[in-house]
Every structure is written in structure tokens, then in C-alpha cells.
Amino acid sequence: MTLPGSAAANRQRAAYDRIYASSGLHEKTKFYRWVTKNLRLACGCRLLDVACGEGGMLREAPAFSVDAVGVEISMEAIKRIKKGMPQARVILGDAESLPVSASSVDAVTCLGSIENFAKPLQSLREIYRVLKPGGVFATLVPNIYFAGDVLQALRCAEEQKPFQRYERAASPRQWKQLLSMQGFSIERMHGYVKTAPLFREGRLRSLKKFIGSHLLAALCPTNLAWSVLLVGRKTTPPSSGVPEPAWVWRVEWAYPGKPELLQEALESHE
């Protein structure tokens, strides 16, 4: 299905359809419960989950008496949601042009996705538009100073490998600055370290990775976490300034000799 949107967004849609038609993307149930708890929303609040993926937030929000609706760019992801939750409300659309009225939701979440958007600044402007004044915004973003990567570098070992079309990483301070310039006042920051499973599909995985990741999750300071959950509110109007430069993983590094992917990377910069 072709929807209105930029050429880059349409390419993103095709890429995520391929991902969700095969392996999919999701976190553990307890992650979505942790996020919903940290939103501190009143009963009956209306939540919009942007890039809702396989619907983890839509599944957990009702337990907190929160009315959740999802927006997802991939029809394949929506099929996965509907298979497990036929009653879930999810809209096919992209974050660059949210199919939601202005100032109509109490809270917005966008978890592990802003760094992968073709046009992240446009998406943040859309999130600002649909939030009510004083509405809550929470986003999970990657930390370039993740302790696990630092330890890997000290061992001269291989760091994390990006696998999505666009990947961006910055320090928690840089992410806060970016969101502040888009009109969001950040009130709280929580660290999140993804842990490795001991079993997957009934098969024993790496015991070393299992123990190491759980120790890191228990001991890692927030500023050195794998990702940070930033929770704030819609406050001041967005700034017209230019965000501080931050690290961006460039797609051409992984696909040398493919000019069409290089062009997509260039088009993603605002």
C-alpha cells in the first residue's frame, strides 16, 4: 500500500515491511510495563505510541487504565498486532505526517525509533503538534557512550553492529538538547540496558552473554546505559536554531558501491 509521504518515508516503509514479514522487532513485556509505569499518567489519559511496532505499549497500557492508540508505518507490523490483539487500535501512517488532530492526545511515546526515522526533526515537530499543552512525551534513544561498547573497545573487540537503514546515536546531553529545541522540557531520565536471553526458541544461548548483560544492567550508571528513556512535557514553542552535531552511522559505510543507498542517506539529513 502506498501512502502520502516523502520518498524517504516510502523507502522506510518498504524496509520495515521486510523486517516485520520475517523476524520482527520487539522488546520483552516487562520493558513496556517499565515504560508505562515511568510515564506516571492519570487514569483515562489518551496515549499515542508512534512507531508502535508489534504493539507492546498497546498491550500494556490498559493495565494502567491508559487509552492507547498506535501509529505504525509498516502494514506487516500491523498484521502482527492484529493477530495477537484484534481489538487494538492502530493507524497505518508515518511519523513525518501523523494522522492525528492537533493538541488531541495527553501523552506520546516513541521508543527506539527517532534515531531510525528518515526525517527525525520533522517527526518531532509532528509529535509536538499532536500533544496537548503540557502533555507528556517519552522517547527511548541510544547512548553513544554505552558502557558495554566502551568495554568492548578496551578489549579491542567488535562493537555493536547497526542493522537498520538509518542509525543515529548521541550522548544523553545531546539528546536532551535536541528535544529541548523542539519544545520539550525533559523532567526525568532512566537508563535501560538490554539483556541477553538464556534460552531462545527452546535452545540454550550464551551463558557468558546472559550473565554479563544482566550484571551490566544491574550496575550500569544511567549516563552509560545502552539507551536512555527521556520523559518530559510539551512546553515552549520549538526553537529555530540548529541542533548540535552528533554522531550518525552512515549507510554507505555498510553498503559501499551502492549509490542508491548513499542517496537515501543524504536525503535523510535535514
Backbone bond lengths (Angstrom), bond angles and torsions (degrees), N, CA, C in turn:
res aa  C-N    CA-C-N  psi(-1)  N-CA   C-N-CA  omega(-1)  CA-C   N-CA-C  phi
1 M - - - 1.470 - - 1.521 109.00 -
2 T 1.340 117.55 133.15 1.451 122.41 178.80 1.524 109.05 -102.28
3 L 1.328 116.10 127.74 1.452 121.55 179.17 1.519 109.51 -116.05
4 P 1.350 117.44 158.32 1.458 118.97 175.09 1.515 110.19 -59.28
5 G 1.313 117.02 146.65 1.458 121.22 -179.74 1.506 110.08 154.75
6 S 1.322 116.01 172.79 1.450 120.17 -179.14 1.526 110.14 -70.44
7 A 1.335 114.81 162.62 1.465 119.16 177.10 1.523 110.30 -60.60
8 A 1.345 116.13 -37.82 1.464 119.59 179.49 1.527 111.12 -63.88
9 A 1.350 116.66 -39.92 1.467 119.78 178.80 1.522 111.23 -65.19
10 N 1.328 116.70 -38.05 1.463 119.82 178.30 1.525 111.42 -65.78
11 R 1.328 116.69 -36.02 1.468 119.30 176.23 1.526 110.49 -68.76
12 Q 1.344 115.98 -37.51 1.454 119.84 175.46 1.521 110.62 -59.83
13 R 1.323 116.04 -43.87 1.468 121.01 -179.10 1.520 110.84 -58.12
14 A 1.320 116.13 -45.87 1.466 120.29 -179.59 1.527 110.88 -63.77
15 A 1.345 116.10 -40.21 1.467 120.22 -179.28 1.529 111.09 -64.07
16 Y 1.338 117.35 -43.06 1.463 120.01 -178.70 1.520 111.85 -75.15
17 D 1.309 117.77 -28.35 1.469 118.90 172.84 1.527 110.05 -60.39
18 R 1.326 116.09 -39.51 1.472 119.17 178.71 1.523 111.23 -66.39
19 I 1.337 116.40 -40.52 1.471 120.24 -179.88 1.532 110.87 -64.55
20 Y 1.330 116.48 -47.81 1.472 119.72 -176.38 1.523 112.83 -75.53
21 A 1.309 116.37 -18.93 1.465 118.86 175.23 1.526 111.11 -77.52
22 S 1.335 116.75 -13.90 1.469 120.35 -179.92 1.526 110.64 -114.61
23 S 1.343 117.15 -92.51 1.464 120.31 -172.79 1.518 114.23 -86.83
24 G 1.335 117.54 -32.02 1.461 120.66 -177.12 1.522 112.55 82.27
25 L 1.341 116.14 176.82 1.466 123.46 179.14 1.519 108.49 -141.70
26 H 1.321 117.78 123.18 1.451 120.10 177.65 1.516 110.30 -164.77
27 E 1.328 115.69 161.53 1.455 122.61 174.60 1.532 108.81 -108.10
28 K 1.324 115.50 175.71 1.460 120.16 177.59 1.527 110.09 -70.05
29 T 1.323 116.24 155.25 1.462 121.45 -179.46 1.518 111.60 -55.68
30 K 1.321 117.31 -39.90 1.468 120.04 -177.01 1.517 111.91 -65.24
31 F 1.334 118.68 -24.61 1.463 121.25 176.90 1.526 110.17 -64.11
32 Y 1.333 117.55 -48.14 1.463 121.14 -178.38 1.525 111.07 -67.19
33 R 1.322 116.58 -32.89 1.464 120.43 176.29 1.531 110.05 -66.45
34 W 1.338 115.92 -40.34 1.470 122.37 178.46 1.530 110.29 -63.03
35 V 1.332 116.97 -44.57 1.461 120.76 179.37 1.527 110.43 -62.71
36 T 1.324 116.92 -48.76 1.466 120.72 -177.48 1.526 110.93 -60.49
37 K 1.325 116.84 -39.77 1.463 120.67 178.01 1.527 111.01 -62.32
38 N 1.337 116.78 -40.37 1.463 120.64 -177.54 1.527 113.64 -75.78
39 L 1.327 117.65 -10.59 1.462 119.93 175.28 1.530 111.16 -72.13
40 R 1.340 117.03 -30.15 1.469 123.34 179.20 1.532 111.30 56.28
41 L 1.318 115.70 49.04 1.457 121.01 -177.86 1.523 111.54 -88.14
42 A 1.314 116.32 147.88 1.458 121.36 175.70 1.529 109.76 -75.49
43 C 1.310 116.40 156.35 1.461 121.28 178.47 1.530 110.24 -58.81
44 G 1.312 115.57 138.21 1.453 120.24 177.63 1.503 115.59 87.11
45 C 1.331 117.82 -1.34 1.466 120.71 178.81 1.525 110.52 -64.45
46 R 1.318 116.06 148.46 1.453 120.95 177.40 1.530 108.87 -98.71
47 L 1.327 115.86 121.50 1.462 122.92 -177.18 1.518 110.30 -111.72
48 L 1.322 116.05 134.31 1.458 122.02 173.02 1.526 108.00 -110.98
49 D 1.327 116.71 120.74 1.466 121.13 176.70 1.524 108.35 -101.13
50 V 1.331 115.99 109.66 1.464 122.47 -177.38 1.524 108.92 -86.65
51 A 1.332 116.26 132.06 1.472 122.19 -173.51 1.523 108.27 61.12
52 C 1.319 115.66 58.88 1.469 121.45 -170.17 1.520 113.61 -75.15
53 G 1.346 118.37 -6.99 1.452 120.51 174.88 1.520 113.07 59.68
54 E 1.329 115.89 -124.42 1.459 120.70 -178.51 1.529 112.98 -91.46
55 G 1.348 115.86 11.15 1.456 119.67 171.00 1.510 116.96 86.68
56 G 1.322 118.37 25.84 1.462 120.67 -179.58 1.519 113.41 -59.07
57 M 1.342 117.39 -43.33 1.465 120.15 179.04 1.529 111.28 -69.37
58 L 1.315 117.29 -35.45 1.466 120.82 178.82 1.521 110.78 -65.00
59 R 1.329 116.16 -29.78 1.464 121.14 -179.47 1.533 111.13 -77.03
60 E 1.337 117.44 -37.79 1.459 120.52 -173.08 1.522 114.40 -90.40
61 A 1.342 117.60 -29.26 1.466 120.47 -174.56 1.527 114.52 -56.79
62 P 1.337 120.02 -40.88 1.467 119.25 -179.09 1.527 114.18 -58.59
63 A 1.325 117.41 -27.64 1.466 120.24 178.10 1.522 111.59 -65.39
64 F 1.338 116.77 -19.87 1.464 122.54 178.05 1.538 110.96 -105.43
65 S 1.338 116.14 16.30 1.474 122.72 -179.65 1.521 111.84 58.35
66 V 1.330 115.73 37.22 1.463 122.53 178.43 1.526 108.53 -109.36
67 D 1.323 116.50 133.37 1.460 123.55 -179.28 1.535 108.54 -88.27
68 A 1.325 117.87 105.92 1.463 122.08 -171.65 1.519 112.80 -107.66
69 V 1.331 115.19 138.04 1.462 123.65 174.52 1.526 106.94 -130.10
70 G 1.326 116.99 141.03 1.452 120.50 -179.10 1.518 112.62 -111.58
71 V 1.333 115.73 152.00 1.465 122.82 169.95 1.524 106.60 -123.06
72 E 1.322 116.42 129.39 1.462 120.75 -176.50 1.530 110.04 -141.39
73 I 1.331 116.11 136.93 1.469 121.37 -177.08 1.522 112.29 -79.48
74 S 1.334 117.51 -22.52 1.463 122.00 -173.51 1.526 112.38 -101.32
75 M 1.320 116.71 122.02 1.459 120.69 175.15 1.517 111.05 -65.51
76 E 1.334 117.20 -31.75 1.465 120.28 178.13 1.520 111.19 -64.71
77 A 1.337 117.05 -36.86 1.462 120.34 176.62 1.524 110.37 -66.62
78 I 1.333 116.58 -41.67 1.457 120.53 179.33 1.528 110.71 -62.37
79 K 1.320 117.18 -37.32 1.461 120.56 176.61 1.523 110.22 -59.96
80 R 1.328 116.82 -40.59 1.469 120.50 178.60 1.530 110.15 -64.29
81 I 1.342 116.73 -41.88 1.462 120.09 179.28 1.524 110.47 -60.94
82 K 1.323 115.93 -50.05 1.458 120.95 -175.51 1.527 112.39 -65.78
83 K 1.320 116.69 -28.37 1.460 119.98 178.46 1.526 110.71 -66.33
84 G 1.334 116.39 -40.04 1.462 119.85 -179.04 1.511 113.88 -92.82
85 M 1.352 117.67 -25.66 1.470 122.35 -177.63 1.527 109.26 -138.06
86 P 1.303 118.52 79.07 1.473 120.71 -177.89 1.525 113.29 -57.44
87 Q 1.343 116.49 -26.79 1.458 120.63 -177.02 1.522 112.97 -84.34
88 A 1.326 118.62 -8.44 1.468 121.68 -176.61 1.520 111.28 -63.94
89 R 1.335 115.25 141.95 1.457 120.95 177.43 1.527 109.19 -100.51
90 V 1.309 115.64 113.63 1.460 121.33 -178.37 1.521 108.71 -140.42
91 I 1.333 115.71 138.65 1.459 123.23 -176.18 1.521 109.41 -111.38
92 L 1.311 117.01 133.68 1.462 121.02 174.18 1.519 108.44 -77.43
93 G 1.316 117.34 118.90 1.464 121.61 -178.47 1.509 109.91 -178.90
94 D 1.337 116.88 173.11 1.466 119.03 179.16 1.522 110.53 -121.38
95 A 1.318 115.53 160.37 1.460 121.80 -172.42 1.518 113.28 -70.40
96 E 1.322 118.55 -16.91 1.464 120.97 178.83 1.518 111.81 -70.93
97 S 1.322 116.66 -24.04 1.460 121.76 -178.42 1.519 108.12 -147.58
98 L 1.309 117.14 78.87 1.459 121.70 -173.99 1.531 110.78 -66.28
99 P 1.323 117.61 130.34 1.468 121.56 -179.70 1.525 111.44 -81.37
100 V 1.339 115.54 54.40 1.459 122.68 -175.34 1.533 108.08 -137.63
101 S 1.319 117.05 143.33 1.463 121.68 -179.14 1.527 111.22 -67.98
102 A 1.319 115.46 154.21 1.466 121.53 179.12 1.526 110.53 -65.41
103 S 1.333 115.63 143.00 1.472 122.88 175.69 1.529 112.28 50.93
104 S 1.322 116.07 45.57 1.464 119.77 -173.74 1.525 114.87 -115.74
105 V 1.339 119.38 -7.52 1.463 120.53 -178.23 1.527 110.10 -125.07
106 D 1.334 115.21 150.89 1.466 121.36 -178.48 1.523 112.39 -82.70
107 A 1.324 116.18 -26.19 1.462 120.01 -176.81 1.519 110.20 -152.94
108 V 1.323 115.57 150.45 1.463 122.36 175.77 1.524 107.95 -131.61
109 T 1.325 116.17 135.16 1.460 121.02 169.99 1.521 108.70 -117.52
110 C 1.314 115.09 148.00 1.463 121.80 175.35 1.526 105.74 -148.82
111 L 1.323 115.73 100.28 1.461 121.42 -166.02 1.524 112.12 -107.66
112 G 1.322 116.31 114.02 1.452 121.06 177.48 1.512 113.28 64.36
113 S 1.328 117.35 34.75 1.458 119.49 -174.72 1.521 114.48 -132.03
114 I 1.328 118.47 -33.30 1.468 120.18 -176.67 1.516 111.24 -54.92
115 E 1.328 116.15 -38.21 1.473 119.90 -179.37 1.518 112.46 -69.16
116 N 1.321 117.84 -13.55 1.458 122.14 -178.73 1.519 113.67 -105.48
117 F 1.342 117.10 -5.05 1.459 119.78 -178.65 1.524 111.32 -69.92
118 A 1.337 115.68 147.79 1.462 119.96 175.93 1.521 110.58 -64.25
119 K 1.325 117.52 -39.71 1.463 122.28 -179.17 1.533 109.02 -131.35
120 P 1.317 118.00 80.96 1.469 120.51 -174.24 1.520 114.18 -63.32
121 L 1.335 118.92 -36.11 1.461 119.86 -178.84 1.528 111.15 -67.64
122 Q 1.314 116.56 -40.38 1.463 119.99 176.01 1.526 110.63 -62.79
123 S 1.317 116.50 -38.94 1.464 120.52 179.20 1.531 111.05 -65.13
124 L 1.331 117.14 -40.13 1.461 120.16 177.76 1.525 111.34 -66.50
125 R 1.320 117.15 -34.85 1.462 119.72 176.06 1.533 110.81 -64.47
126 E 1.329 116.48 -37.55 1.451 120.56 177.93 1.532 111.38 -67.86
127 I 1.315 116.82 -40.27 1.466 120.34 177.27 1.528 110.11 -62.25
128 Y 1.311 116.75 -42.12 1.468 121.24 176.90 1.532 109.87 -60.38
129 R 1.314 116.93 -41.44 1.467 121.26 -176.88 1.525 112.08 -63.38
130 V 1.338 117.88 -43.43 1.467 120.02 -173.29 1.524 113.27 -81.11
131 L 1.335 117.77 -18.07 1.460 120.88 179.64 1.524 111.42 -74.54
132 K 1.325 116.32 142.77 1.455 120.93 170.67 1.530 109.40 -68.75
133 P 1.327 119.31 154.94 1.471 120.56 174.85 1.532 110.41 -54.93
134 G 1.303 115.50 129.14 1.457 120.05 -177.67 1.507 114.43 80.56
135 G 1.338 116.90 3.54 1.455 120.88 -179.87 1.517 112.85 -66.17
136 V 1.327 115.88 155.25 1.468 122.52 -176.09 1.532 110.50 -86.91
137 F 1.325 115.61 135.95 1.467 121.45 174.24 1.518 108.38 -127.28
138 A 1.320 116.18 130.08 1.461 121.30 177.78 1.524 109.52 -131.35
139 T 1.317 115.75 133.72 1.457 120.02 179.22 1.522 110.25 -140.28
140 L 1.319 115.71 141.64 1.461 122.22 175.15 1.517 107.37 -101.65
141 V 1.341 116.70 123.18 1.462 121.45 -176.26 1.530 110.03 -131.73
142 P 1.353 117.63 151.43 1.467 120.62 -176.51 1.522 112.88 -77.68
143 N 1.320 114.86 145.48 1.461 122.97 -179.21 1.525 109.85 -102.42
144 I 1.313 116.25 120.56 1.461 119.47 -179.22 1.529 111.83 -68.59
145 Y 1.331 116.94 -18.23 1.466 120.79 179.53 1.526 112.02 -102.48
146 F 1.314 117.19 34.57 1.466 121.17 178.54 1.527 109.98 -58.04
147 A 1.330 115.94 129.65 1.464 121.39 -177.07 1.524 112.02 -58.58
148 G 1.333 116.96 -35.94 1.460 119.56 179.59 1.512 112.54 -61.73
149 D 1.335 117.04 -39.49 1.458 120.38 177.62 1.524 111.40 -70.37
150 V 1.343 115.86 -35.80 1.466 119.62 177.58 1.526 110.12 -63.08
151 L 1.333 116.79 -43.09 1.460 120.68 178.15 1.528 111.50 -64.04
152 Q 1.342 116.00 -39.23 1.460 120.05 176.65 1.520 110.98 -62.60
153 A 1.333 116.51 -40.02 1.465 120.30 179.45 1.529 110.91 -65.82
154 L 1.327 117.58 -38.23 1.466 120.87 178.53 1.523 111.29 -63.70
155 R 1.342 116.15 -29.87 1.462 121.34 179.04 1.531 111.91 -89.42
156 C 1.341 115.59 1.31 1.473 120.77 -175.12 1.533 110.71 57.28
157 A 1.324 115.38 33.40 1.467 120.89 179.73 1.522 109.35 -99.25
158 E 1.334 115.99 177.39 1.456 121.06 -175.92 1.525 110.95 -81.86
159 E 1.336 116.09 135.74 1.454 121.40 179.09 1.525 110.18 -84.21
160 Q 1.349 115.72 -176.48 1.460 120.38 178.72 1.526 110.51 -60.35
161 K 1.326 115.60 146.04 1.456 120.49 177.21 1.525 109.98 -105.68
162 P 1.337 117.99 120.22 1.468 119.16 174.33 1.524 110.09 -63.94
163 F 1.344 116.30 147.53 1.463 118.17 -179.29 1.523 112.36 -133.11
164 Q 1.339 117.54 -2.66 1.453 119.21 178.72 1.530 110.22 -100.97
165 R 1.325 115.60 165.09 1.459 120.85 -172.23 1.521 112.10 -59.77
166 Y 1.321 118.01 -44.24 1.456 122.68 176.14 1.518 108.22 -120.06
167 E 1.319 117.29 133.63 1.458 122.12 176.48 1.524 108.18 -134.94
168 R 1.328 115.98 130.00 1.460 121.00 176.58 1.522 108.20 -130.31
169 A 1.323 116.75 147.03 1.461 120.72 176.68 1.521 107.98 -143.25
170 A 1.322 115.86 148.66 1.461 121.27 179.07 1.521 107.83 -153.47
171 S 1.318 116.14 172.66 1.459 120.14 175.88 1.530 108.79 -77.57
172 P 1.342 117.70 159.56 1.466 119.51 175.97 1.524 112.39 -54.82
173 R 1.337 117.15 -38.25 1.467 120.13 179.15 1.526 111.08 -62.82
174 Q 1.340 116.90 -42.06 1.463 119.88 179.90 1.521 111.77 -66.64
175 W 1.341 116.95 -39.66 1.461 119.55 177.22 1.531 110.32 -63.24
176 K 1.332 117.30 -42.42 1.462 120.84 178.60 1.524 110.74 -60.37
177 Q 1.322 115.76 -42.93 1.465 119.95 179.94 1.522 111.43 -62.25
178 L 1.334 115.90 -43.64 1.455 120.59 179.78 1.531 110.67 -60.22
179 L 1.332 116.77 -46.80 1.459 120.47 -178.44 1.527 111.59 -67.55
180 S 1.325 116.44 -36.58 1.460 120.64 177.30 1.525 111.08 -61.92
181 M 1.330 116.13 -39.82 1.465 120.27 179.29 1.523 111.64 -68.41
182 Q 1.322 117.03 -21.61 1.469 121.13 178.68 1.532 111.98 -92.41
183 G 1.345 117.32 7.35 1.457 120.70 174.08 1.508 116.11 97.06
184 F 1.351 117.37 15.56 1.460 120.88 -179.27 1.527 109.96 -111.63
185 S 1.316 116.30 130.43 1.459 122.16 176.44 1.527 108.37 -96.27
186 I 1.335 117.01 113.18 1.464 121.06 -176.84 1.528 109.79 -80.83
187 E 1.324 115.77 124.43 1.464 121.92 -176.85 1.526 112.92 -103.42
188 R 1.343 116.79 -31.43 1.462 119.84 -176.03 1.519 110.11 -143.62
189 M 1.333 115.46 151.00 1.463 121.03 175.90 1.525 108.52 -136.25
190 H 1.323 116.51 130.62 1.455 122.61 -179.81 1.526 108.96 -125.06
191 G 1.316 116.38 137.15 1.453 120.45 177.59 1.517 112.00 -84.99
192 Y 1.332 115.68 147.27 1.464 121.20 177.93 1.518 109.12 -137.40
193 V 1.323 115.51 126.99 1.465 121.62 176.36 1.521 107.87 -120.18
194 K 1.314 116.46 120.80 1.454 121.44 -179.88 1.530 109.25 -73.25
195 T 1.313 116.53 132.02 1.457 120.93 -178.14 1.528 111.28 -102.96
196 A 1.319 115.44 148.24 1.463 121.53 179.88 1.529 109.90 -82.72
197 P 1.318 118.10 139.41 1.476 120.58 178.93 1.521 110.94 -76.95
198 L 1.334 115.89 152.11 1.463 119.97 175.47 1.531 110.40 -81.53
199 F 1.331 115.64 -34.20 1.466 120.97 177.73 1.525 109.47 -126.82
200 R 1.302 116.58 146.62 1.456 122.28 173.31 1.515 108.49 -143.20
201 E 1.341 114.56 123.80 1.463 121.06 -177.81 1.523 111.56 54.17
202 G 1.363 114.65 38.94 1.450 120.60 176.96 1.515 115.88 78.32
203 R 1.323 116.85 4.41 1.467 120.61 -178.27 1.522 110.42 -112.56
204 L 1.333 115.51 140.19 1.457 121.32 179.24 1.522 109.97 -69.38
205 R 1.347 115.31 129.57 1.461 120.79 177.18 1.529 109.65 -97.38
206 S 1.302 117.30 -162.44 1.460 121.84 -177.47 1.531 111.16 -73.99
207 L 1.340 116.35 118.21 1.460 120.89 177.57 1.535 109.96 -66.54
208 K 1.328 116.89 -36.04 1.463 121.70 179.48 1.523 110.94 -61.94
209 K 1.341 117.27 -45.99 1.460 120.89 179.27 1.519 111.26 -67.32
210 F 1.323 116.24 -37.23 1.464 120.70 179.18 1.527 110.43 -61.20
211 I 1.325 117.28 -50.85 1.470 121.24 -178.43 1.521 110.83 -67.06
212 G 1.336 115.89 -44.93 1.461 120.04 -177.81 1.520 112.79 -62.05
213 S 1.328 117.15 -43.87 1.464 119.93 -178.10 1.525 111.77 -68.27
214 H 1.350 117.21 -35.91 1.461 119.55 179.51 1.530 111.29 -72.31
215 L 1.323 117.56 -35.34 1.468 120.00 174.55 1.518 110.83 -64.74
216 L 1.318 116.21 -42.80 1.457 120.87 179.63 1.525 110.51 -63.63
217 A 1.325 116.81 -41.75 1.464 120.56 179.29 1.528 111.54 -62.92
218 A 1.337 116.46 -35.50 1.462 120.64 -178.04 1.524 112.78 -76.99
219 L 1.339 117.15 -31.60 1.462 121.04 -171.28 1.522 114.87 -107.60
220 C 1.303 117.82 -13.05 1.461 121.25 -171.48 1.532 112.18 -71.64
221 P 1.347 118.08 127.96 1.470 120.24 174.21 1.529 110.44 -65.12
222 T 1.311 116.71 154.14 1.461 121.22 -177.31 1.522 112.03 -55.66
223 N 1.328 117.64 -44.21 1.467 120.66 -176.45 1.527 113.35 -68.56
224 L 1.345 117.16 -10.82 1.462 121.08 179.32 1.524 111.14 -115.34
225 A 1.327 116.75 13.80 1.461 120.72 -179.01 1.525 111.26 -70.26
226 W 1.337 115.75 161.66 1.470 121.65 178.42 1.522 110.20 -59.74
227 S 1.330 116.12 -45.40 1.457 123.18 175.68 1.524 108.13 -140.29
228 V 1.324 115.75 162.18 1.464 119.70 175.99 1.523 109.33 -123.42
229 L 1.322 115.17 139.22 1.457 121.90 174.18 1.520 106.93 -95.55
230 L 1.328 116.34 113.39 1.458 122.32 179.03 1.521 108.47 -100.82
231 V 1.329 116.29 125.75 1.464 121.92 -178.15 1.519 108.27 -121.24
232 G 1.328 116.09 125.05 1.460 120.26 -179.06 1.513 111.51 -151.18
233 R 1.338 114.80 -162.25 1.452 120.36 -178.17 1.526 111.18 -136.67
234 K 1.311 114.75 155.42 1.461 121.28 172.40 1.525 107.32 -72.67
235 T 1.341 115.93 119.81 1.464 119.22 -176.59 1.531 110.34 -130.22
236 T 1.315 116.62 -93.97 1.460 121.42 -175.06 1.521 111.53 -76.31
237 P 1.340 118.77 156.40 1.466 120.88 174.45 1.525 110.54 -61.48
238 P 1.339 118.40 149.35 1.468 121.25 179.45 1.517 112.24 -57.36
239 S 1.330 115.63 146.58 1.455 122.14 178.33 1.525 109.79 -82.31
240 S 1.321 115.66 153.36 1.463 120.50 176.92 1.520 111.65 -92.58
241 G 1.337 116.87 3.02 1.458 120.72 -178.39 1.520 112.57 -72.87
242 V 1.320 115.07 173.91 1.459 122.20 -179.78 1.524 108.73 -101.22
243 P 1.342 118.63 127.85 1.467 120.42 179.40 1.526 111.93 -60.90
244 E 1.312 114.88 152.81 1.462 120.84 176.26 1.522 109.89 -62.39
245 P 1.339 118.59 137.58 1.473 120.01 178.52 1.524 111.09 -58.64
246 A 1.325 115.82 139.65 1.459 121.87 177.57 1.522 108.68 -135.66
247 W 1.320 116.32 170.12 1.456 120.47 -177.49 1.523 111.43 -70.51
248 V 1.311 115.23 138.18 1.459 121.74 175.68 1.522 107.93 -132.74
249 W 1.338 115.98 126.74 1.462 119.40 174.31 1.512 107.67 -75.76
250 R 1.323 116.73 122.24 1.451 121.38 -175.29 1.524 110.55 -92.89
251 V 1.309 114.69 130.81 1.452 120.68 -174.21 1.525 112.43 -62.23
252 E 1.346 116.96 -28.88 1.469 118.37 -177.05 1.525 111.98 -69.61
253 W 1.334 117.88 -18.00 1.452 119.47 176.79 1.521 111.04 -65.71
254 A 1.317 115.83 -34.60 1.466 119.94 -178.09 1.521 112.61 -90.83
255 Y 1.348 116.30 -19.56 1.460 120.05 -178.06 1.529 111.02 -127.07
256 P 1.319 117.87 60.90 1.456 119.38 179.92 1.528 111.14 -61.86
257 G 1.314 114.79 143.49 1.457 119.32 177.33 1.505 114.45 81.85
258 K 1.361 117.47 10.57 1.460 120.99 178.86 1.530 108.86 -118.90
259 P 1.324 117.54 87.24 1.469 121.01 -173.27 1.514 113.98 -61.08
260 E 1.354 118.51 -27.55 1.457 119.63 -178.98 1.524 111.32 -66.96
261 L 1.353 117.36 -35.33 1.465 120.14 177.32 1.525 110.83 -74.77
262 L 1.314 117.00 -33.60 1.458 120.62 175.34 1.531 109.45 -61.18
263 Q 1.323 117.37 -42.83 1.451 120.99 179.78 1.522 111.25 -62.19
264 E 1.329 116.64 -39.50 1.464 120.26 177.77 1.527 110.63 -62.43
265 A 1.335 116.09 -40.37 1.473 119.65 179.38 1.520 110.71 -63.25
266 L 1.324 116.39 -42.04 1.453 120.25 179.90 1.524 110.78 -65.91
267 E 1.325 117.59 -38.15 1.462 121.61 -179.52 1.522 111.88 -68.81
268 S 1.333 117.60 -21.09 1.463 120.06 -177.72 1.514 111.90 -76.62
269 H 1.330 119.68 -17.33 1.460 122.47 -177.95 1.513 110.17 -79.33
270 E 1.306 116.88 133.92 1.469 120.18 179.59 1.514 109.29 -101.82
